[in-house]
Amino acid sequence: MKNFVLHFVRHGQTDSNRRGEYFGRKTDPELSLDGIRELIALREDYEYPAVDLVYSSPLQRCLQTAEVVYPDRRIMLVDELAEMDFGEYEGKTFDELKDRPDFREWLANSNKMSPPGGETGQEFLVRIQAALDAILDHMRRNELYEAAVITHGGVIATLMTSLGLPQRPMQEWKTGSGRGFTCLVDPRLWDRDHVIEIAGIMPHGANTAFEISW
């Protein structure tokens, strides 16, 4: 039985990134011009491997990234790949929120607490794990073996932390714009244990997935 290969890529840079805002499922900025230029430079300097299909979060920043990085590949939207829902915190910076008691409580226990109108860390994890399960099921049924997953920094870091081997703390799975990880999925291990093997850095040839340009 063949392994599946998934290339997880974080979307390109937006002005909201530069401003340090919380922006998740309810906030839909486009890529900045600098973000588009950075993706083009990454594509020219390194390798985004050929894939059978691109799965993407439905948010504009991911769709635009997919179109730059994989201009000749079919894109399939996966709604549950969207970033965490930050509720009332969306569009605000840490400095704007730091004096709110509810914000401090959320930072201390985001797994079980949600921002007002948002989702808890546990709800987010269940949602994105279901998205990955659906992607692998679709690949299996359609005999696809290599795909890109264009999504968000929080999605990638959470999936790598909860499902990835080797096991490492979340801060070690943070990624820069247009960067991410290549993962191998053994269908038998996935069915039994729901684990994936982190096998390399995206794009291939880059020295690190962690470089952040803002």
N, C-alpha and C positions, 0 to 999 in steps of 0.2 A: 504494500500500500504506500503510495507516494506521499511525501510530506507536502504541506502547503507552505508557501512563502508569502509573508505579508510585509510590506514596506510602509511603516507608519511615518507620516510626514506632518509636521505642524504647519499651519497656515503661515503666510507671509505677514509682514509687519503692517500695522495700521496706525493711524494717528492716536487711537485710544491706547495702544501699547506705549507710545511715546509719552503720553500724559499720565501713565501709571494708573489707569482706571480699571475698576472691576467691570469686565464686560463679558457676558456669558450667553446663555440661550436666548435672552430677550433683546439683546443688543446686536445690531447687524451692520457694523461699519464695513466699508469697502477697504481694499488694500490701499495704502499710500503709494505715491509715485516712487518713493525710496524703497518701499517694500517690493514693488514689482521689479525694480532695477536689481535689487538684491537677489531675488529668485532667478532672474535671467543670468546673473553672474554665477550663481551656484550651479545652474544647469550647464553653463559653458565650461566651468572649471572642474566639475566633478561629474559623477554619473548617477542619474536616477534610472535604475534598471528597467528594462522593458517589462511590461506587465500585460496580462490578459484583459484586465478591467480595473477601473478606478472606482472605489467606494468613497463617497464624500459626505461629510456633514452638509446639511442644506444651507448653511449660512454663507453669505456672499464671500467672506474672506477665504473660505475653504474652496468654494467653487472657482473663484478667480485663481487661487493657487493651483488647483488641478489643471485649469486651462493653460497656465504658463508652463508648468512642469511636465504635463502629459497632454500636449495639444492634439495629439492624434489618437487618443484613447477614449473609449466610451466611458461616460461617467454615470454611476448609479447613486442616487441619493439615498442616504440612510438617516432618517430623522433623528434616531436615538444616538447618533454620533455627535450631536450638538454639545457645546460646552455646558458646564454646570449652570443652573439657574440661580443667579445671585439676587433675585427679587429686588427689593428696594435699594440694594447696594449698587446695582448696575449703573454705570456712568459716573460713579463717584470714586474719588481717590482715597487712599488710606488716611491722609491728613484730614479729609473732609469727614471721615467716619470715626476716627480714633477716639473721640470723646463720647460716643454713643454707648451707653451700657449694653444694649443688645448686641452691638458689634463686637465688643470685647468678650461677651459671653460666647458668641458664635466662634470667634477665633480660638477660644479655649476648648471648644467641644463641637467642632463643625461636623463631626461624623454623625452626631445624634441631633444637633440643632440645625435649624435652617434660618437663613436671612428672612425677614418678613416678606412673605409672598414668594419665597424661593424653595429650594429643595435641600434636604440634608445630604451629607456626604454619603451616607449609606444608600439613600434613594438614588443618588447619582451613580454609585458603583453598580447597583442592580441594573440600572438602565443601560449603561455602556457595556456591561458584560453580556446582556441580552443582545445588544447590537452586534457584538463580536460573534456570538453564537449564531445569529442569523446570517452573518457574512460567510462564516465557514460552512454552514448548511447550504447556502446558495452556491458556493464554490464546489462543494461535493456533488450536488445534484446536477450541476452544469459542466462538470469535469474541467474546472478552472484550477490552476495550480499556483499561479503567481499573480498577486494583486497589490495595488497601492491603496492605502487608507489615509485620506487627507482629512485631518481633524484638528483638534485643539490641544494646547499644551497640557491642560488639566486632564483631558481624556487620556492622552498618551502616558503621562506620569502615573495616573491612577491605575491604568491597565497593567503597566509594567510592574508596579509595586505589588498589585494583588495577584497577578497571574504569572509574572515573569520569572524565569530562571536565567542567571543566578538571582537570588533574593538580595535586594539592596533597599536602603531607605529611599523614600520618595524624592528627596532633594537630588539624589544621584541620577534620577530619570528625567530631570528637567531638560528642555530642549530650546534651542534658538529657532528663529524664523526659518522655514524651509528645511528644517533638519528633523531628525528623528532616529528610528531604529528599524533594522531588518530583523524579522522574527521567523523562526521555523516552527511549524505546528505539526506534530505527529498525530494523525487522526485517532489512533488508539489511546495515546496519552491524553488527548483532549477529551475524548469520551469518558475516560476513567477519572482523570484528575483535574481537568480544566487548567492545564498549564501550557505555557509557550516558552520557547527558548530564544533569548535575545542573542542574535548571532553577529550583529554588526551595526555600524553607524550609517545613517542616511544624511546626505547622499554619499554613495560609495566613493572612497578616496579622501573624504574629509577627515581631519584628525580628531575632531570632537563633535558631539551633538549639542554641546552646551554653549557654544558661542552665541552671545546675544548682542545685537548691533544697536540697541537703543539705550 
